Each structure stands twice: as C-alpha cells, then as structure tokens.
Amino acid sequence: MAKRATTVVGLEIEPAAVHAAAVTVNGKVAIREAAVVPLEAGVVRDGEVNDVDGLAEALRTLYRDHKGLDKKVRIGVANQKIVVRVLELPPIDDRKELEAETRDLQRRSAALAAKIRAAQGLGPAASTGSAGQPSSAGLAWPVAGPITSGFG
C-alpha cells in the first residue's frame, strides 16, 4: 500500500518578515507553496517576539492570503538564550546500549546546563523528578545514525 503524502508548513520568523513553506513528503520532498509576509519594525528583535499581537496579525494575514497553507506547522526557534550542542553518535542497535547512551547524554546535558547557569551567576536549577527527588532535565534524541545534517 502506498504511503499517503504528508504536508507540513515550516515557519521562519525573523525581524523583517515571516516566511512559510508548505512541504510535501512522499518518498521525496517537494515545496508545494511558499509565502512571505512582512513584519512591522520591532515585532521581533534579537530572536525574541516583542509584540505578540503584531506577530499574530501577521500570521493571520499570511494564512488569509495563502489559503493552501496547512495549519500543521513546524517552527524552529533560535536566539541568544538557546544553546545547541551537536553530538555525533554511531548507530546503536542494542537497546541496553542505547539506554545507557541516553542516560549519559542526559547527564552531560545537565552538566552543561549547570555550567551555563554558573557562568550567568545563577544558582542550580530547582526541579524535581517524577518521584519528587531533585533532578536535572536533559534532552536526548536517540536515532539510528549521526545526529548531524548537511544544512550548515
């Protein structure tokens, strides 16, 4: 049975405009529609939304003028307050080895977060785990291949 094509809309929000691309994935990736709507000065500055109502109005305009855009959206967020650390791992097929690597990634992510908070002059993050015990959050994305891309 053939897979049904999946369409998602990617949004890029920058200080001058909101860019959208409707992409269909069905064995290959194809751009179905692209659109841009300008933003008023000051709506987005330094990667942060400063005028929520202005951004909301721009998004309403974008969707009103481009009826073919799906509301299933993927958005990437980047600004000076986000730290991304790229880790390359070999493919891991053994479930126990994958679980051990995931725990190690979470431990290293928590250690990096602690170093950043210390550099900012902040104390340790106050968080508790599901059992009510102190914990640190980390992000691990186990995949069967390298965690890198050719997108730059």
PyMOL CGO cylinders between C-alpha atoms (Angstrom):
from pymol import cmd
from pymol.cgo import CYLINDER

trace = [
    CYLINDER, 0.00, 0.00, 0.00, 1.42, 3.40, -0.95, 0.3, 1, 1, 1, 1, 1, 1,
    CYLINDER, 1.42, 3.40, -0.95, 2.17, 5.86, 1.81, 0.3, 1, 1, 1, 1, 1, 1,
    CYLINDER, 2.17, 5.86, 1.81, -0.01, 8.94, 1.85, 0.3, 1, 1, 1, 1, 1, 1,
    CYLINDER, -0.01, 8.94, 1.85, 1.82, 12.22, 1.25, 0.3, 1, 1, 1, 1, 1, 1,
    CYLINDER, 1.82, 12.22, 1.25, 2.42, 14.27, 4.38, 0.3, 1, 1, 1, 1, 1, 1,
    CYLINDER, 2.42, 14.27, 4.38, 2.35, 18.05, 4.17, 0.3, 1, 1, 1, 1, 1, 1,
    CYLINDER, 2.35, 18.05, 4.17, 3.82, 20.31, 6.81, 0.3, 1, 1, 1, 1, 1, 1,
    CYLINDER, 3.82, 20.31, 6.81, 4.43, 24.03, 6.88, 0.3, 1, 1, 1, 1, 1, 1,
    CYLINDER, 4.43, 24.03, 6.88, 7.78, 25.35, 8.05, 0.3, 1, 1, 1, 1, 1, 1,
    CYLINDER, 7.78, 25.35, 8.05, 7.77, 28.85, 9.52, 0.3, 1, 1, 1, 1, 1, 1,
    CYLINDER, 7.77, 28.85, 9.52, 10.75, 31.13, 9.88, 0.3, 1, 1, 1, 1, 1, 1,
    CYLINDER, 10.75, 31.13, 9.88, 10.11, 34.22, 11.96, 0.3, 1, 1, 1, 1, 1, 1,
    CYLINDER, 10.11, 34.22, 11.96, 12.73, 36.94, 11.69, 0.3, 1, 1, 1, 1, 1, 1,
    CYLINDER, 12.73, 36.94, 11.69, 12.73, 40.69, 12.37, 0.3, 1, 1, 1, 1, 1, 1,
    CYLINDER, 12.73, 40.69, 12.37, 11.69, 41.73, 8.85, 0.3, 1, 1, 1, 1, 1, 1,
    CYLINDER, 11.69, 41.73, 8.85, 9.20, 39.02, 7.87, 0.3, 1, 1, 1, 1, 1, 1,
    CYLINDER, 9.20, 39.02, 7.87, 7.54, 35.68, 8.44, 0.3, 1, 1, 1, 1, 1, 1,
    CYLINDER, 7.54, 35.68, 8.44, 8.44, 33.11, 5.77, 0.3, 1, 1, 1, 1, 1, 1,
    CYLINDER, 8.44, 33.11, 5.77, 6.39, 29.95, 5.21, 0.3, 1, 1, 1, 1, 1, 1,
    CYLINDER, 6.39, 29.95, 5.21, 6.99, 26.91, 3.03, 0.3, 1, 1, 1, 1, 1, 1,
    CYLINDER, 6.99, 26.91, 3.03, 4.45, 24.13, 2.60, 0.3, 1, 1, 1, 1, 1, 1,
    CYLINDER, 4.45, 24.13, 2.60, 6.42, 20.95, 2.01, 0.3, 1, 1, 1, 1, 1, 1,
    CYLINDER, 6.42, 20.95, 2.01, 5.01, 17.61, 0.87, 0.3, 1, 1, 1, 1, 1, 1,
    CYLINDER, 5.01, 17.61, 0.87, 6.87, 14.43, 1.76, 0.3, 1, 1, 1, 1, 1, 1,
    CYLINDER, 6.87, 14.43, 1.76, 6.02, 11.31, -0.23, 0.3, 1, 1, 1, 1, 1, 1,
    CYLINDER, 6.02, 11.31, -0.23, 9.26, 9.45, -0.90, 0.3, 1, 1, 1, 1, 1, 1,
    CYLINDER, 9.26, 9.45, -0.90, 10.76, 12.80, -1.89, 0.3, 1, 1, 1, 1, 1, 1,
    CYLINDER, 10.76, 12.80, -1.89, 10.45, 16.33, -0.58, 0.3, 1, 1, 1, 1, 1, 1,
    CYLINDER, 10.45, 16.33, -0.58, 8.66, 18.93, -2.71, 0.3, 1, 1, 1, 1, 1, 1,
    CYLINDER, 8.66, 18.93, -2.71, 7.80, 22.54, -1.92, 0.3, 1, 1, 1, 1, 1, 1,
    CYLINDER, 7.80, 22.54, -1.92, 4.11, 22.93, -2.64, 0.3, 1, 1, 1, 1, 1, 1,
    CYLINDER, 4.11, 22.93, -2.64, 3.74, 26.60, -1.71, 0.3, 1, 1, 1, 1, 1, 1,
    CYLINDER, 3.74, 26.60, -1.71, 5.89, 29.41, -0.34, 0.3, 1, 1, 1, 1, 1, 1,
    CYLINDER, 5.89, 29.41, -0.34, 4.78, 32.69, 1.19, 0.3, 1, 1, 1, 1, 1, 1,
    CYLINDER, 4.78, 32.69, 1.19, 6.20, 35.75, 2.93, 0.3, 1, 1, 1, 1, 1, 1,
    CYLINDER, 6.20, 35.75, 2.93, 4.50, 38.43, 4.97, 0.3, 1, 1, 1, 1, 1, 1,
    CYLINDER, 4.50, 38.43, 4.97, 6.40, 41.50, 6.23, 0.3, 1, 1, 1, 1, 1, 1,
    CYLINDER, 6.40, 41.50, 6.23, 6.56, 42.37, 9.93, 0.3, 1, 1, 1, 1, 1, 1,
    CYLINDER, 6.56, 42.37, 9.93, 6.35, 45.85, 11.38, 0.3, 1, 1, 1, 1, 1, 1,
    CYLINDER, 6.35, 45.85, 11.38, 9.60, 47.12, 12.89, 0.3, 1, 1, 1, 1, 1, 1,
    CYLINDER, 9.60, 47.12, 12.89, 10.08, 45.95, 16.48, 0.3, 1, 1, 1, 1, 1, 1,
    CYLINDER, 10.08, 45.95, 16.48, 7.72, 42.95, 16.38, 0.3, 1, 1, 1, 1, 1, 1,
    CYLINDER, 7.72, 42.95, 16.38, 10.73, 40.61, 16.58, 0.3, 1, 1, 1, 1, 1, 1,
    CYLINDER, 10.73, 40.61, 16.58, 14.10, 41.79, 17.88, 0.3, 1, 1, 1, 1, 1, 1,
    CYLINDER, 14.10, 41.79, 17.88, 17.21, 39.76, 18.69, 0.3, 1, 1, 1, 1, 1, 1,
    CYLINDER, 17.21, 39.76, 18.69, 15.32, 36.50, 18.15, 0.3, 1, 1, 1, 1, 1, 1,
    CYLINDER, 15.32, 36.50, 18.15, 12.55, 37.37, 20.61, 0.3, 1, 1, 1, 1, 1, 1,
    CYLINDER, 12.55, 37.37, 20.61, 8.93, 38.28, 19.98, 0.3, 1, 1, 1, 1, 1, 1,
    CYLINDER, 8.93, 38.28, 19.98, 8.33, 41.75, 21.45, 0.3, 1, 1, 1, 1, 1, 1,
    CYLINDER, 8.33, 41.75, 21.45, 4.84, 42.34, 20.04, 0.3, 1, 1, 1, 1, 1, 1,
    CYLINDER, 4.84, 42.34, 20.04, 2.68, 39.22, 20.27, 0.3, 1, 1, 1, 1, 1, 1,
    CYLINDER, 2.68, 39.22, 20.27, -0.36, 40.98, 18.79, 0.3, 1, 1, 1, 1, 1, 1,
    CYLINDER, -0.36, 40.98, 18.79, 1.69, 42.24, 15.82, 0.3, 1, 1, 1, 1, 1, 1,
    CYLINDER, 1.69, 42.24, 15.82, 3.02, 38.74, 15.14, 0.3, 1, 1, 1, 1, 1, 1,
    CYLINDER, 3.02, 38.74, 15.14, -0.47, 37.23, 15.50, 0.3, 1, 1, 1, 1, 1, 1,
    CYLINDER, -0.47, 37.23, 15.50, -1.84, 39.73, 12.97, 0.3, 1, 1, 1, 1, 1, 1,
    CYLINDER, -1.84, 39.73, 12.97, 0.98, 38.93, 10.53, 0.3, 1, 1, 1, 1, 1, 1,
    CYLINDER, 0.98, 38.93, 10.53, 0.23, 35.19, 10.86, 0.3, 1, 1, 1, 1, 1, 1,
    CYLINDER, 0.23, 35.19, 10.86, -3.50, 35.83, 10.30, 0.3, 1, 1, 1, 1, 1, 1,
    CYLINDER, -3.50, 35.83, 10.30, -2.61, 37.82, 7.16, 0.3, 1, 1, 1, 1, 1, 1,
    CYLINDER, -2.61, 37.82, 7.16, -0.29, 35.06, 5.96, 0.3, 1, 1, 1, 1, 1, 1,
    CYLINDER, -0.29, 35.06, 5.96, -2.98, 32.39, 6.32, 0.3, 1, 1, 1, 1, 1, 1,
    CYLINDER, -2.98, 32.39, 6.32, -5.75, 34.63, 4.93, 0.3, 1, 1, 1, 1, 1, 1,
    CYLINDER, -5.75, 34.63, 4.93, -3.71, 35.44, 1.80, 0.3, 1, 1, 1, 1, 1, 1,
    CYLINDER, -3.71, 35.44, 1.80, -2.41, 31.88, 1.29, 0.3, 1, 1, 1, 1, 1, 1,
    CYLINDER, -2.41, 31.88, 1.29, -5.34, 29.51, 1.82, 0.3, 1, 1, 1, 1, 1, 1,
    CYLINDER, -5.34, 29.51, 1.82, -3.25, 26.49, 0.72, 0.3, 1, 1, 1, 1, 1, 1,
    CYLINDER, -3.25, 26.49, 0.72, -1.07, 26.61, 3.85, 0.3, 1, 1, 1, 1, 1, 1,
    CYLINDER, -1.07, 26.61, 3.85, -1.83, 23.79, 6.27, 0.3, 1, 1, 1, 1, 1, 1,
    CYLINDER, -1.83, 23.79, 6.27, -2.08, 24.56, 9.98, 0.3, 1, 1, 1, 1, 1, 1,
    CYLINDER, -2.08, 24.56, 9.98, 0.22, 21.61, 10.76, 0.3, 1, 1, 1, 1, 1, 1,
    CYLINDER, 0.22, 21.61, 10.76, 3.33, 23.73, 11.41, 0.3, 1, 1, 1, 1, 1, 1,
    CYLINDER, 3.33, 23.73, 11.41, 6.98, 23.14, 12.33, 0.3, 1, 1, 1, 1, 1, 1,
    CYLINDER, 6.98, 23.14, 12.33, 8.88, 26.09, 13.69, 0.3, 1, 1, 1, 1, 1, 1,
    CYLINDER, 8.88, 26.09, 13.69, 12.49, 26.42, 14.66, 0.3, 1, 1, 1, 1, 1, 1,
    CYLINDER, 12.49, 26.42, 14.66, 13.39, 28.78, 17.47, 0.3, 1, 1, 1, 1, 1, 1,
    CYLINDER, 13.39, 28.78, 17.47, 16.79, 30.33, 17.90, 0.3, 1, 1, 1, 1, 1, 1,
    CYLINDER, 16.79, 30.33, 17.90, 18.03, 33.29, 19.86, 0.3, 1, 1, 1, 1, 1, 1,
    CYLINDER, 18.03, 33.29, 19.86, 20.84, 34.26, 22.17, 0.3, 1, 1, 1, 1, 1, 1,
    CYLINDER, 20.84, 34.26, 22.17, 19.29, 32.38, 25.10, 0.3, 1, 1, 1, 1, 1, 1,
    CYLINDER, 19.29, 32.38, 25.10, 19.36, 28.94, 23.46, 0.3, 1, 1, 1, 1, 1, 1,
    CYLINDER, 19.36, 28.94, 23.46, 22.40, 26.69, 23.48, 0.3, 1, 1, 1, 1, 1, 1,
    CYLINDER, 22.40, 26.69, 23.48, 22.59, 23.85, 20.99, 0.3, 1, 1, 1, 1, 1, 1,
    CYLINDER, 22.59, 23.85, 20.99, 25.23, 21.17, 21.28, 0.3, 1, 1, 1, 1, 1, 1,
    CYLINDER, 25.23, 21.17, 21.28, 25.65, 18.79, 18.34, 0.3, 1, 1, 1, 1, 1, 1,
    CYLINDER, 25.65, 18.79, 18.34, 26.68, 15.28, 19.30, 0.3, 1, 1, 1, 1, 1, 1,
    CYLINDER, 26.68, 15.28, 19.30, 27.64, 12.62, 16.78, 0.3, 1, 1, 1, 1, 1, 1,
    CYLINDER, 27.64, 12.62, 16.78, 26.96, 9.01, 17.71, 0.3, 1, 1, 1, 1, 1, 1,
    CYLINDER, 26.96, 9.01, 17.71, 27.46, 5.80, 15.80, 0.3, 1, 1, 1, 1, 1, 1,
    CYLINDER, 27.46, 5.80, 15.80, 24.31, 3.79, 15.02, 0.3, 1, 1, 1, 1, 1, 1,
    CYLINDER, 24.31, 3.79, 15.02, 23.19, 1.90, 18.13, 0.3, 1, 1, 1, 1, 1, 1,
    CYLINDER, 23.19, 1.90, 18.13, 21.16, -1.27, 17.64, 0.3, 1, 1, 1, 1, 1, 1,
    CYLINDER, 21.16, -1.27, 17.64, 21.42, -2.80, 21.15, 0.3, 1, 1, 1, 1, 1, 1,
    CYLINDER, 21.42, -2.80, 21.15, 18.56, -1.48, 23.33, 0.3, 1, 1, 1, 1, 1, 1,
    CYLINDER, 18.56, -1.48, 23.33, 20.59, -1.63, 26.59, 0.3, 1, 1, 1, 1, 1, 1,
    CYLINDER, 20.59, -1.63, 26.59, 23.48, 0.21, 24.97, 0.3, 1, 1, 1, 1, 1, 1,
    CYLINDER, 23.48, 0.21, 24.97, 21.04, 2.83, 23.63, 0.3, 1, 1, 1, 1, 1, 1,
    CYLINDER, 21.04, 2.83, 23.63, 19.51, 3.31, 27.09, 0.3, 1, 1, 1, 1, 1, 1,
    CYLINDER, 19.51, 3.31, 27.09, 23.00, 3.68, 28.63, 0.3, 1, 1, 1, 1, 1, 1,
    CYLINDER, 23.00, 3.68, 28.63, 24.00, 6.23, 25.98, 0.3, 1, 1, 1, 1, 1, 1,
    CYLINDER, 24.00, 6.23, 25.98, 20.74, 8.14, 26.54, 0.3, 1, 1, 1, 1, 1, 1,
    CYLINDER, 20.74, 8.14, 26.54, 21.43, 8.33, 30.29, 0.3, 1, 1, 1, 1, 1, 1,
    CYLINDER, 21.43, 8.33, 30.29, 24.97, 9.54, 29.56, 0.3, 1, 1, 1, 1, 1, 1,
    CYLINDER, 24.97, 9.54, 29.56, 23.66, 12.24, 27.18, 0.3, 1, 1, 1, 1, 1, 1,
    CYLINDER, 23.66, 12.24, 27.18, 21.16, 13.38, 29.81, 0.3, 1, 1, 1, 1, 1, 1,
    CYLINDER, 21.16, 13.38, 29.81, 23.94, 13.53, 32.43, 0.3, 1, 1, 1, 1, 1, 1,
    CYLINDER, 23.94, 13.53, 32.43, 26.19, 15.55, 30.10, 0.3, 1, 1, 1, 1, 1, 1,
    CYLINDER, 26.19, 15.55, 30.10, 23.30, 17.88, 29.17, 0.3, 1, 1, 1, 1, 1, 1,
    CYLINDER, 23.30, 17.88, 29.17, 22.59, 18.53, 32.86, 0.3, 1, 1, 1, 1, 1, 1,
    CYLINDER, 22.59, 18.53, 32.86, 26.31, 19.23, 33.47, 0.3, 1, 1, 1, 1, 1, 1,
    CYLINDER, 26.31, 19.23, 33.47, 26.38, 21.72, 30.57, 0.3, 1, 1, 1, 1, 1, 1,
    CYLINDER, 26.38, 21.72, 30.57, 23.23, 23.43, 31.89, 0.3, 1, 1, 1, 1, 1, 1,
    CYLINDER, 23.23, 23.43, 31.89, 24.85, 23.73, 35.34, 0.3, 1, 1, 1, 1, 1, 1,
    CYLINDER, 24.85, 23.73, 35.34, 27.98, 25.31, 33.81, 0.3, 1, 1, 1, 1, 1, 1,
    CYLINDER, 27.98, 25.31, 33.81, 25.88, 27.83, 31.86, 0.3, 1, 1, 1, 1, 1, 1,
    CYLINDER, 25.88, 27.83, 31.86, 23.85, 28.75, 34.96, 0.3, 1, 1, 1, 1, 1, 1,
    CYLINDER, 23.85, 28.75, 34.96, 27.07, 29.17, 36.96, 0.3, 1, 1, 1, 1, 1, 1,
    CYLINDER, 27.07, 29.17, 36.96, 28.55, 31.41, 34.24, 0.3, 1, 1, 1, 1, 1, 1,
    CYLINDER, 28.55, 31.41, 34.24, 25.40, 33.53, 34.38, 0.3, 1, 1, 1, 1, 1, 1,
    CYLINDER, 25.40, 33.53, 34.38, 25.73, 33.86, 38.14, 0.3, 1, 1, 1, 1, 1, 1,
    CYLINDER, 25.73, 33.86, 38.14, 22.58, 31.82, 38.74, 0.3, 1, 1, 1, 1, 1, 1,
    CYLINDER, 22.58, 31.82, 38.74, 22.22, 29.03, 41.24, 0.3, 1, 1, 1, 1, 1, 1,
    CYLINDER, 22.22, 29.03, 41.24, 21.36, 25.46, 40.33, 0.3, 1, 1, 1, 1, 1, 1,
    CYLINDER, 21.36, 25.46, 40.33, 18.04, 24.90, 38.61, 0.3, 1, 1, 1, 1, 1, 1,
    CYLINDER, 18.04, 24.90, 38.61, 15.32, 23.91, 41.04, 0.3, 1, 1, 1, 1, 1, 1,
    CYLINDER, 15.32, 23.91, 41.04, 13.46, 20.96, 39.60, 0.3, 1, 1, 1, 1, 1, 1,
    CYLINDER, 13.46, 20.96, 39.60, 12.12, 17.67, 40.86, 0.3, 1, 1, 1, 1, 1, 1,
    CYLINDER, 12.12, 17.67, 40.86, 11.68, 14.38, 39.08, 0.3, 1, 1, 1, 1, 1, 1,
    CYLINDER, 11.68, 14.38, 39.08, 8.60, 12.20, 38.95, 0.3, 1, 1, 1, 1, 1, 1,
    CYLINDER, 8.60, 12.20, 38.95, 9.46, 10.60, 42.33, 0.3, 1, 1, 1, 1, 1, 1,
    CYLINDER, 9.46, 10.60, 42.33, 9.79, 14.02, 43.99, 0.3, 1, 1, 1, 1, 1, 1,
    CYLINDER, 9.79, 14.02, 43.99, 13.59, 13.71, 44.06, 0.3, 1, 1, 1, 1, 1, 1,
    CYLINDER, 13.59, 13.71, 44.06, 15.84, 16.51, 42.81, 0.3, 1, 1, 1, 1, 1, 1,
    CYLINDER, 15.84, 16.51, 42.81, 16.70, 16.10, 39.14, 0.3, 1, 1, 1, 1, 1, 1,
    CYLINDER, 16.70, 16.10, 39.14, 18.10, 17.91, 36.15, 0.3, 1, 1, 1, 1, 1, 1,
    CYLINDER, 18.10, 17.91, 36.15, 16.43, 17.89, 32.77, 0.3, 1, 1, 1, 1, 1, 1,
    CYLINDER, 16.43, 17.89, 32.77, 18.32, 16.99, 29.64, 0.3, 1, 1, 1, 1, 1, 1,
    CYLINDER, 18.32, 16.99, 29.64, 17.49, 16.37, 26.03, 0.3, 1, 1, 1, 1, 1, 1,
    CYLINDER, 17.49, 16.37, 26.03, 18.44, 13.16, 24.28, 0.3, 1, 1, 1, 1, 1, 1,
    CYLINDER, 18.44, 13.16, 24.28, 17.31, 12.20, 20.81, 0.3, 1, 1, 1, 1, 1, 1,
    CYLINDER, 17.31, 12.20, 20.81, 18.35, 8.60, 20.10, 0.3, 1, 1, 1, 1, 1, 1,
    CYLINDER, 18.35, 8.60, 20.10, 18.48, 7.82, 16.39, 0.3, 1, 1, 1, 1, 1, 1,
    CYLINDER, 18.48, 7.82, 16.39, 19.99, 5.08, 14.27, 0.3, 1, 1, 1, 1, 1, 1,
    CYLINDER, 19.99, 5.08, 14.27, 22.51, 7.35, 12.57, 0.3, 1, 1, 1, 1, 1, 1,
    CYLINDER, 22.51, 7.35, 12.57, 24.57, 10.50, 13.01, 0.3, 1, 1, 1, 1, 1, 1,
    CYLINDER, 24.57, 10.50, 13.01, 22.86, 13.47, 14.62, 0.3, 1, 1, 1, 1, 1, 1,
    CYLINDER, 22.86, 13.47, 14.62, 24.03, 15.96, 12.02, 0.3, 1, 1, 1, 1, 1, 1,
    CYLINDER, 24.03, 15.96, 12.02, 22.79, 17.28, 8.71, 0.3, 1, 1, 1, 1, 1, 1,
    CYLINDER, 22.79, 17.28, 8.71, 24.17, 18.96, 5.64, 0.3, 1, 1, 1, 1, 1, 1,
    CYLINDER, 24.17, 18.96, 5.64, 22.10, 22.08, 6.26, 0.3, 1, 1, 1, 1, 1, 1,
    CYLINDER, 22.10, 22.08, 6.26, 25.05, 24.03, 7.67, 0.3, 1, 1, 1, 1, 1, 1,
]
cmd.load_cgo(trace, "trace")
